[in-house]
Amino acid sequence: MWRVASYVFCALFTGLAIWLLYRATSGATTLTASVGFCVLAAALVFLSWYIVRDAQYRQLIITEEEITSASPFRTVHIPLSTINGFRIVENYIILELSGNGRKRIKLSVYYERQHQLKEWLYNHFQDLDDVEVAHEFMQILSDESLGFNQGSRIDRFVAARNAAKWINGVAWGIALWVIFFPKPYLPAILACISIPVIAIGLCYFYAGLMKGGDRTITAYPTVAVAIAVPSMAIMLRALFDFNILFFENLWIPLLVLSIIIFVAYNIPTGGFSPRSATDYIFLFVVAIIAFAYSFGTLLCANCAVDNAQSQAFEAKVISKHISKGRTTSYYLTVEPWQGIEEPEQIKVGRKEYDRIREADRITVYQHPGWLKIPWITYALNSKEE
């Protein structure tokens, strides 16, 4: 099946290369564009050639003494005696070796008899992921800090796993609620802010049983989803909903709260004991998530519960523009008002964007912010409505 797919992609890429060459030589484009088209066409031709060669020559030969992996550019011989075990990661089989200075060899699973290959590996070598999971479970059973006997440790482990499943599922539901239909607004925001805090609390309550979530196959439950998903949701909600005027008063609380979340999550989950490059990368990811949670939480708290008196100013719309990417955003640029030195961009809804014209005047309401981070809302003047 994969050979058929390879030939189909080869035909598509070749056809695209021919079209690019036609465009480059038609005289309808600039010299720079023509050169770019030619370079891209050459790259597609090379890619097509490689796909065909790979489909023709890629093979895996297994004998009683070794595995031979052949591809268009190299052939690797792997003695069976050097294989300690294997892992299956997405579309690859990773063989972990001993001796000769080699640690790992990655093999593609795109062979005609991939199911037979996996069956052969399971019959002759150990799945190292299964070995590690079994070892972790034995550590749990022998950890006296988790209970006075194995029965109580198993009960606590099952309770931790069920709690993790529950909080992760609830986190997805609340995140979808906040992103797509945040009504009633304040309860939705509060729920989204609360879930990561509850998840971190579970890590302390089940200390020794919850891990960070850097591995997909492990005996230990994790609440990483319950922290990451609501954090991204609350950050997106803050970016969608509020026009912040000045960010100066945000940075110190943002840094402090980010550090608190980062440290609070990593202490009970063992995140501060990295053993590999992957662990360090995961620490970096946790730092980003802590930043996202803190950013969204502080801005939503600053604006959603700000009941202080606002100041109203009239401002003229100077220009309009649309920003397109994964989402489409609509902006008005308005002239400065009292206390503001430069024109400001205001994010608006699509209906308001279509209704307001350049040179129209709108009312800008400047709010002090619950955390003293100024933000603005707007209203159409009656004659523009």
JOQUIRA-V798754 format. One record per residue. N is the residue number from 1. RES is the residue in three letters. PHI is phi in whole degrees, 0 to 359 (* if undefined). OMEGA is omega in radians with two decimals (999 if undefined). Layout:
[[N:RES:PHI:OMEGA] [N:RES:PHI:OMEGA]]
This chain:
[[1:MET:*:-3.12] [2:TRP:292:3.07] [3:ARG:295:3.12] [4:VAL:299:3.12] [5:ALA:299:3.13] [6:SER:297:-3.14] [7:TYR:293:3.10] [8:VAL:296:3.11] [9:PHE:297:3.10] [10:CYS:300:3.13] [11:ALA:296:3.13] [12:LEU:296:-3.12] [13:PHE:294:3.11] [14:THR:295:3.10] [15:GLY:298:3.11] [16:LEU:295:3.10] [17:ALA:297:3.12] [18:ILE:297:3.12] [19:TRP:296:3.13] [20:LEU:295:3.10] [21:LEU:295:3.08] [22:TYR:297:3.11] [23:ARG:296:-3.11] [24:ALA:292:-3.08] [25:THR:258:-3.08] [26:SER:279:-3.11] [27:GLY:82:-3.09] [28:ALA:267:-3.12] [29:THR:235:3.10] [30:THR:287:3.14] [31:LEU:298:3.14] [32:THR:298:3.13] [33:ALA:295:3.13] [34:SER:297:3.10] [35:VAL:297:3.10] [36:GLY:299:3.10] [37:PHE:299:-3.13] [38:CYS:294:3.12] [39:VAL:297:3.13] [40:LEU:295:3.10] [41:ALA:297:3.12] [42:ALA:297:3.12] [43:ALA:296:3.13] [44:LEU:292:3.10] [45:VAL:296:3.10] [46:PHE:298:3.14] [47:LEU:297:3.11] [48:SER:297:3.12] [49:TRP:299:-3.12] [50:TYR:296:-3.14] [51:ILE:299:3.14] [52:VAL:294:3.13] [53:ARG:299:-3.14] [54:ASP:296:3.13] [55:ALA:294:-3.09] [56:GLN:278:-2.96] [57:TYR:252:-3.12] [58:ARG:292:3.10] [59:GLN:204:3.11] [60:LEU:233:-3.10] [61:ILE:247:-3.13] [62:ILE:245:3.06] [63:THR:242:3.14] [64:GLU:288:-3.06] [65:GLU:245:-3.04] [66:GLU:203:2.98] [67:ILE:249:3.11] [68:THR:246:3.11] [69:SER:252:-3.10] [70:ALA:247:3.09] [71:SER:221:-3.08] [72:PRO:304:-3.02] [73:PHE:247:3.13] [74:ARG:200:3.06] [75:THR:231:-3.09] [76:VAL:242:3.08] [77:HIS:253:-3.08] [78:ILE:240:3.09] [79:PRO:299:-3.11] [80:LEU:297:-3.10] [81:SER:292:-3.12] [82:THR:265:-3.08] [83:ILE:272:3.10] [84:ASN:277:-3.10] [85:GLY:170:-3.08] [86:PHE:216:2.99] [87:ARG:226:3.04] [88:ILE:251:-3.10] [89:VAL:238:-3.13] [90:GLU:53:-3.05] [91:ASN:259:-3.10] [92:TYR:227:2.97] [93:ILE:249:-3.13] [94:ILE:254:3.08] [95:LEU:264:3.10] [96:GLU:262:-2.98] [97:LEU:247:3.02] [98:SER:233:3.07] [99:GLY:83:3.07] [100:ASN:60:3.11] [101:GLY:74:-3.12] [102:ARG:261:-3.14] [103:LYS:250:-3.07] [104:ARG:219:2.98] [105:ILE:227:-3.09] [106:LYS:257:3.10] [107:LEU:243:3.06] [108:SER:286:3.07] [109:VAL:267:-3.07] [110:TYR:277:3.01] [111:TYR:236:-3.08] [112:GLU:298:-3.11] [113:ARG:245:-3.08] [114:GLN:297:3.13] [115:HIS:293:3.09] [116:GLN:293:3.11] [117:LEU:298:3.14] [118:LYS:296:3.13] [119:GLU:297:3.13] [120:TRP:296:3.12] [121:LEU:297:3.14] [122:TYR:296:-3.12] [123:ASN:281:-3.02] [124:HIS:246:-3.09] [125:PHE:222:-3.13] [126:GLN:268:3.01] [127:ASP:284:-3.02] [128:LEU:293:3.05] [129:ASP:295:3.10] [130:ASP:296:3.13] [131:VAL:297:-3.13] [132:GLU:293:3.10] [133:VAL:298:3.12] [134:ALA:296:3.12] [135:HIS:295:3.11] [136:GLU:297:3.14] [137:PHE:294:3.09] [138:MET:294:3.07] [139:GLN:296:3.11] [140:ILE:298:-3.11] [141:LEU:294:-3.09] [142:SER:264:-3.11] [143:ASP:277:-3.08] [144:GLU:292:3.12] [145:SER:289:-3.11] [146:LEU:265:3.14] [147:GLY:163:-3.05] [148:PHE:280:3.04] [149:ASN:211:-3.07] [150:GLN:297:3.14] [151:GLY:298:-3.14] [152:SER:292:3.11] [153:ARG:291:3.10] [154:ILE:296:3.11] [155:ASP:300:-3.14] [156:ARG:292:3.10] [157:PHE:297:3.13] [158:VAL:297:3.12] [159:ALA:296:3.12] [160:ALA:295:3.14] [161:ARG:295:3.11] [162:ASN:293:3.11] [163:ALA:296:3.12] [164:ALA:295:3.11] [165:LYS:299:-3.11] [166:TRP:295:-3.07] [167:ILE:292:3.10] [168:ASN:293:3.10] [169:GLY:294:3.10] [170:VAL:298:-3.14] [171:ALA:300:3.10] [172:TRP:298:-3.13] [173:GLY:298:-3.13] [174:ILE:291:3.11] [175:ALA:297:3.10] [176:LEU:295:3.08] [177:TRP:300:-3.08] [178:VAL:292:-3.07] [179:ILE:284:-2.96] [180:PHE:259:-3.10] [181:PHE:208:-3.04] [182:PRO:281:3.11] [183:LYS:226:-0.13] [184:PRO:296:-2.90] [185:TYR:293:-3.04] [186:LEU:297:3.07] [187:PRO:300:3.11] [188:ALA:297:3.14] [189:ILE:296:-3.14] [190:LEU:298:3.12] [191:ALA:296:-3.12] [192:CYS:293:3.11] [193:ILE:290:-3.04] [194:SER:285:-3.02] [195:ILE:302:3.10] [196:PRO:299:3.11] [197:VAL:295:3.10] [198:ILE:297:-3.14] [199:ALA:298:3.10] [200:ILE:296:3.08] [201:GLY:300:3.10] [202:LEU:296:3.11] [203:CYS:298:3.11] [204:TYR:282:-3.13] [205:PHE:295:3.11] [206:TYR:253:-3.11] [207:ALA:303:-3.10] [208:GLY:93:-3.13] [209:LEU:247:3.12] [210:MET:262:3.09] [211:LYS:242:-2.97] [212:GLY:294:-3.09] [213:GLY:105:-3.13] [214:ASP:282:3.11] [215:ARG:241:-3.13] [216:THR:278:-3.13] [217:ILE:246:-3.11] [218:THR:201:3.10] [219:ALA:283:-3.05] [220:TYR:278:3.03] [221:PRO:290:3.14] [222:THR:217:3.08] [223:VAL:248:-3.10] [224:ALA:303:3.14] [225:VAL:297:-3.10] [226:ALA:292:3.08] [227:ILE:263:-3.04] [228:ALA:289:-3.02] [229:VAL:294:3.08] [230:PRO:296:3.13] [231:SER:297:3.11] [232:MET:293:-3.14] [233:ALA:295:-3.10] [234:ILE:290:3.08] [235:MET:293:3.12] [236:LEU:298:3.14] [237:ARG:298:3.13] [238:ALA:295:3.14] [239:LEU:292:-3.13] [240:PHE:289:-2.84] [241:ASP:262:-2.93] [242:PHE:236:3.03] [243:ASN:261:-3.13] [244:ILE:275:-3.09] [245:LEU:275:3.12] [246:PHE:226:-3.10] [247:PHE:259:-3.01] [248:GLU:304:-3.09] [249:ASN:279:-3.13] [250:LEU:271:-2.86] [251:TRP:296:-3.12] [252:ILE:294:3.07] [253:PRO:300:3.13] [254:LEU:296:3.13] [255:LEU:296:-3.09] [256:VAL:297:-3.11] [257:LEU:294:3.11] [258:SER:298:3.13] [259:ILE:295:3.13] [260:ILE:300:-3.14] [261:ILE:295:-3.12] [262:PHE:300:-3.11] [263:VAL:290:-3.09] [264:ALA:299:-3.13] [265:TYR:281:-3.03] [266:ASN:281:-3.12] [267:ILE:298:-3.09] [268:PRO:283:-3.08] [269:THR:262:3.09] [270:GLY:75:-3.10] [271:GLY:291:-3.12] [272:PHE:271:3.05] [273:SER:235:-3.10] [274:PRO:292:-3.13] [275:ARG:240:-3.11] [276:SER:208:3.11] [277:ALA:299:3.12] [278:THR:298:3.12] [279:ASP:295:3.11] [280:TYR:293:3.08] [281:ILE:297:3.14] [282:PHE:295:3.07] [283:LEU:300:3.10] [284:PHE:296:3.11] [285:VAL:297:3.11] [286:VAL:298:3.12] [287:ALA:297:3.10] [288:ILE:296:3.13] [289:ILE:296:3.10] [290:ALA:298:3.10] [291:PHE:296:-3.13] [292:ALA:298:3.12] [293:TYR:298:-3.10] [294:SER:293:3.14] [295:PHE:299:-3.11] [296:GLY:293:-3.11] [297:THR:295:-3.10] [298:LEU:294:-3.13] [299:LEU:290:3.11] [300:CYS:294:3.09] [301:ALA:295:-3.12] [302:ASN:297:-3.01] [303:CYS:261:-3.01] [304:ALA:291:-3.12] [305:VAL:249:3.13] [306:ASP:277:3.13] [307:ASN:253:-3.12] [308:ALA:288:3.14] [309:GLN:294:3.10] [310:SER:264:3.06] [311:GLN:254:-3.11] [312:ALA:255:3.10] [313:PHE:224:3.06] [314:GLU:261:-3.11] [315:ALA:220:3.14] [316:LYS:267:3.10] [317:VAL:282:-3.13] [318:ILE:274:-3.10] [319:SER:203:3.11] [320:LYS:224:3.01] [321:HIS:203:-3.13] [322:ILE:245:3.08] [323:SER:252:-3.10] [324:LYS:247:3.09] [325:GLY:198:3.03] [326:ARG:294:3.01] [327:THR:232:3.12] [328:THR:255:-3.13] [329:SER:240:-3.06] [330:TYR:240:-3.04] [331:TYR:230:2.95] [332:LEU:246:2.98] [333:THR:255:-3.07] [334:VAL:244:-3.13] [335:GLU:292:3.12] [336:PRO:297:3.03] [337:TRP:243:-3.05] [338:GLN:303:-3.14] [339:GLY:90:3.14] [340:ILE:247:-3.03] [341:GLU:265:-3.06] [342:GLU:234:3.07] [343:PRO:302:-3.10] [344:GLU:244:3.02] [345:GLN:267:3.11] [346:ILE:239:3.08] [347:LYS:279:-3.09] [348:VAL:231:3.05] [349:GLY:282:-3.08] [350:ARG:295:-3.12] [351:LYS:297:3.11] [352:GLU:295:3.14] [353:TYR:298:3.13] [354:ASP:290:-3.06] [355:ARG:280:-3.06] [356:ILE:275:3.12] [357:ARG:249:3.04] [358:GLU:299:-3.11] [359:ALA:81:3.00] [360:ASP:292:3.11] [361:ARG:248:3.12] [362:ILE:235:3.06] [363:THR:262:3.13] [364:VAL:256:3.11] [365:TYR:255:-3.14] [366:GLN:261:-3.10] [367:HIS:257:-3.12] [368:PRO:287:-3.13] [369:GLY:88:-3.13] [370:TRP:298:3.10] [371:LEU:258:3.12] [372:LYS:64:3.03] [373:ILE:252:-3.03] [374:PRO:299:3.11] [375:TRP:216:-3.03] [376:ILE:227:2.92] [377:THR:236:-3.08] [378:TYR:214:3.04] [379:ALA:211:3.09] [380:LEU:285:3.02] [381:ASN:292:-3.02] [382:SER:302:-3.11] [383:LYS:286:3.07] [384:GLU:275:-3.11] [385:GLU:289:999]]
